Amino acid sequence: MPRLSAHHVGVTVTDLDRAVAFYRDVLGLDERDRFSVSGPAFSDAVDIDGATGRFVHLDGDGVRIELVEYDPEGPDATGGAINRPGATHVAFAVDDLDAVHADIDPDVETLSAPRTTESGTRILFVRDPEGNLVELLET
């Protein structure tokens, strides 16, 4: 098998503009690209009849974050506990977790205050406006 190269981390959302505002304005990611995809090849590839998608690519310091809004929208898969099989999250390293935590808008849901794990890593989990888990960590 040829060597693989990571391309992006995808997050499906119901409100693309609201999600972009969070990742851009709260987390500070830069928007790099915005586009739509439709047609039979796309519908076949994602196995959803008549599917269309609106996409935004954001730059997470070298990691591309892809936000996508599908039509038709599927059932909600967010909001579950992180230990649920199949649960996903996006993680971002920060230099000063306490400063980031202090700057987070009070309307952003956090799972707890910053905590230091046994490995010495400081972590904080928040939820984006869609309920997706986002980990902020300081090592």
N, C-alpha and C positions, 0 to 999 in steps of 0.2 A: 504494500500500500504506500502511496506517496506520502511524504511528510505533510501534516496538516499545519495550517497557520490560523490562529484565532482571528476572526473578522469583527464580530460585534457581540454585545449582550442585548437581547431583545426583551422588551417589557410591553405587554399588551395592555392598552388603556381604553376607557370608554369615552373620555373627553381629552382629545389630543392637546388642545390649546391650554387647558388647565394643567395637564401633566407637564408640558413644556415649560410653563411658567414656574412650576415647582423646581424642576431640575435646573433651570436656567437661573431663576431669581433667588431661590433658597440655597441651592447647592453650588451655584456659580459655574455651571457647565456652559460651554459655548455652543450655540447652534451652528451646525456645519452644512446641513442639507435638509431640504423638505421636498417631498415628492409623493405622488399617488401611483398605485399599481392596480390594474384590473385586467379583465379579459380571460378567455378560456385557459390559457397556460397557467396564469396565476391561480385561478379557481381549482384547477386540477392539482397544482403543486401543493396547495394548502388543504385540499380535500374538503372544500366548502363550496357548494353550488352557488354561482353568481357572486363570489366574494370580490370585494374591493378593499383596498387598504390605503390609508393615509399614513405616511411615515415622516418622522423627523430623526435625523442623526445628530447626536450631541457628542462633544469631545470631552471625555473624562480623563484628561492628561495622558493621552495615548491609547485609551480604551474607548472604543466607539459604543455609545449607548443608543440603541434604536428603540424609539417609542413608536408604536403602531396602533392605529384605531381601525378596527375591522367593521365592515358592513357586509353581511349581517353580523350582529354582535352575538357572541356565545354566552353560556352561563357564567356567572361570576365565580372565579377561582381564588379570589383574594381574601384577606382577613383571617385566614387560619393561623394556627400556631406554627412556629418555625420548625418544630420537631415533627410535623406532619409529613409522611412520605410524599415526595414530589414538590414540597415547598421550595420556593426559590427566593433569592434576594440578590440585590446588587450591593457591592461594598466599595467604599471609597476611603483611602488613607488620608488622614489629616495630621498636621503638625501639632496642633493644640486642641484637643477634644473639648476641654472645658470652655475655651473661647468660642468654639463652634456651637456648643450647647447653649452658651449664654446668648448667642446671636440668633438662634433659631426662633422663628415666629411662634408665639405661644399657641397659635391655632394648629401647629404641626403636632400630630400625635407621636409621643415617644413611649417606648415600652418601659423605660426606667431612666433614671439619671445615669451618667457615665459610670461604668464599673470596671475594675481591674480584675482580669481573670487570673487563674493560677499560672498561666504561661507568661504573665506580665503584660499582656496586651490590654489596652483600655478600649472598651467598646461602648457604643450607643446605637440602639436600633430605633428608627423612626419609620413612620408610614407615609408614603406619598399620598396625594389627594385621592388616589384610586384604591388605597389600602395595601399597596405593594410594600414589602419590607425593604428598607434601605439601611445598611450597616455603615456606620462611621467608625473608623478605628484608628487608634494612635499606638504605634509600637515602640 
